[in-house]
């Protein structure tokens, strides 16, 4: 079955952040996803992950004001220098903790900016990030997100994301495919996954609605995980959901499919 990782930013919140790496290992996970590690020293994160024996699968680039309802950095004209600084900060962390994938969140379409201009800005920034990380052996990913959770998000459909990656023309650019966002935006999960497979560098999942654990919503995860397994995809498949209770109590899916 798929090689599962766990997101220690959204999950295991019953533990202090630095204790989540060992908690993940104790639950049987060999890999962890981190959204934004920047509130903690890189060497401290690296030490705790190493002590637990888990791989840090990915981190996100800093996103400016995106989490507070702003537009973010990656698609905003005039914020290219801030984006470049976020790349350098992420490089320092990725190097220290051994992360081989970094994720770019395109951000929201700014008011008064045309989609074409925002798209061109995003492509330029993806090229900058890819070039910066190329010598590090790191894959730079872009993640489409649904516009219900993130209004005005620039890239919500997988086809648009693939077209942007093709236009950016960098060998170390990939797609982060999240079944949760795909279900809300387009559905057609298995065929969508198969169509995107050549560019997928990481997979994430949560059930819909609610972004809870598998089995709480409408997604047939037995079929989804079987499709991943039969596809030949050998990368990580990250649990990124909001546990309804203690994380350990929501892992029936792992006992069934892990």
N, C-alpha and C positions, 0 to 999 in steps of 0.2 A: 504494500500500500504506500501512499505518498509519504515523503519525509517531512514530518510536521515540525514547525517551529512555533514559538509562542511570543506574542507581543507583550513585553514587560512594561510598556508605557500604559496600555489600556487594561491590562490584566494583572493578576496577583497583587491588587491594590491593598490587600490585607497585610502586606509586608512593606517595610521601608524599601525604597527603590534599590539601594545597594544590596539588599538581601534577596531580591527577586531572582537573581541569577542562580543561586543555590536552590531556591524554591522551585525554579523551573527544572533544574536537574533532578531534584528529588521526585518530581512528577513524571520523569521519563523523557524530558525534552533535551535534545543535544544542541539545539539552535534557538536563539532569541532574536526577535526584531525589536529595535528601539526607534521610537519616533523622533524624539528630540533629546539627546543626552546632555545638552549644553549647560544645564544647571549643576552638573557634577563634573569634577575634574576628570579629564580623559584617562589619566593614569590610574585613578581610583576605579573607574568603570572597567578598565582593562584588567586590573588586578582581581577584581571580584569575579569577572567572567572567567578568567584563567583558573582561579581557585575552584570554581564550580565545574570546570571542564566543559563549558558550553561555548559554541561559536556565536559571535555577534554577526548575524546574517546581513543586517542592513541598518542604516540610519537615514533619516531625512536631512536634507539641507535646511538650514535656518530659513524661516519664511517671513521674516519681518512682522508686519501687523496682521497677517492673515488669520491667525487664531483668535484675534480680538475683533474680527468683523471687517478688517481692512482688505485691501486688494492683494497683499503679498508683494513679492518681488519679481518673479520670473517673467511675467508678461506685461510689466508696467514700464512704459517708456519713461526715461529719466532716472530710473533706479538701477541702471546697469552696474554702477560702481558698488552699490550695496549688495547686489547679487554676487559680484566678483568677490567681495569680502566674505559672503556666506560660503562661497566655494572654498576659500582658503581655510575658514574655520572648520568646515566639514572635512577637509583633507587632513588637518591636524588630528582630528578625532578618529577618522577612519584609519589613519596610519597607526595611531597608538593602540586602538582596540582590535585591529585586524579585520575590519569590515571590508568586504569586497564588493559591496553594492551600496550605492547612495541614491536616494530617491528625491526627485524634483517635483514639487507640487506647483503646477502652472499658476494657480491663483485666480482671482476674479477679474473679469473684464472691467477695466476702470471706466467710470462715468466719463462720457465725452470722448472716449477713444474708440476708434472703429475696430471691429474684430480683426480686420486685415493687419492693422498696425500692431495690435496686441500679439497676434500670431507671429508676425515677423520678429517682434521683440523676444518672444519665447524661443524661437528657433535660434536667434543669435546667442541667447544665454545658454541654451542647451549645447551649442557648439563650444562655447567658452568652457563650460563645465567638463564636457567630454575631453577637450584638449588638455585641461588641467589635470585630469585624473588618468589620462592615457598611459603615462609612464609609471603609474602606480599599480597597474593591473586591476583597476576598479571599473566596474560597469556603472554607468550613470543611467538611471531609470526615470521615466515620466509616468505619473499615475493619473488616469482619468478618474474623476469623482462625480457623483450625481449632483444635480443642481437643486434637489429638494433639501439635502443637508447643507449644501454650500451654494447659495444663490449666486448667480452670475459667474459661476465657475467656467473658465474658458474652454476647457477640454473635458467633455463629459461622455463622448461616444468613442468607442474603440477604433472605428474607421478613421476618425479625425486624428486620433493619436498616432496611428500607424502612418498616416500621410505626413504628419509633422516629423516623425522620426526618419522617414525616407528622405524628406527634403533637407533635414539637418546633415545627413551624409557623414556620420561618424561611426566607426566600427564598434565602439564601446558604448553605444546607446541602446537601451532596451526598454521594454514595457513592463510595468508592474500591473498585473491583471488581478483585480479584486472582484470576486464573485458577488459580493454585497452591492457594490456600486453598479456592476453590470446588470444585476437583476432589477434594480430600480429604474435604470435608464433604458435598457434595451431588452432585458430578458434573454431568451434563446441561449442559455448559459453554455451548454456543451458545444454546440456548433460555433458559438462565439469564441470559446476557448480554443477550439481546434483551428479556427481561422487565424487567430493571433499567435499561435504556438511558435512560429519561427522567430518572433521578436520578444517572447516572454522571458524575462530574467528572474521574475519572482511572482509568486501567487499568494493572495490573501483571501480570507473568507470570514463571513458572519452571516447569520440568518436574517431574513426579511419577513416582517417588519421588526423594528426595535434594535437591530444590530446586536442580537443576543446569540447565544450558543446554538449550534446545530440541533435541530429537533424542536425548536420553539416557534418556528415559522413555516414558510411555504416552500423552502428549497429542499429538493430531494437529494440530500447529501450522499446517500448511498450511490446514486447514479453519478453525481458530480465526482466523487472521489474515485469511483471505478473508471470514469472517463479519463481522469488525470493519470491514473495508474497505467491504463492501456495505451496512452498517447506516446509514451517514451520520454515524457518530460522528467528530467532527473534533478531538478532544482528543489528548493525548499517550498513548502506550502504553509503559510503562516496563519495561525489563528489570531484574528484581530477583532475581538468582539468585547462587548460590555457584559461581563458575567452577571447573571441574575442574582447570584449569591457569592459564596466563597468560590474562587476559581476551581479548586480541587473538586467541588461538588458539581461542577458543570462539564466534567470531562467524560461523560458517558460515550460521546462520539469517539474519543480517543481509544477507549477500551474496546469499542466495537470495530474501529477502522484502522487503528494504529498498528 
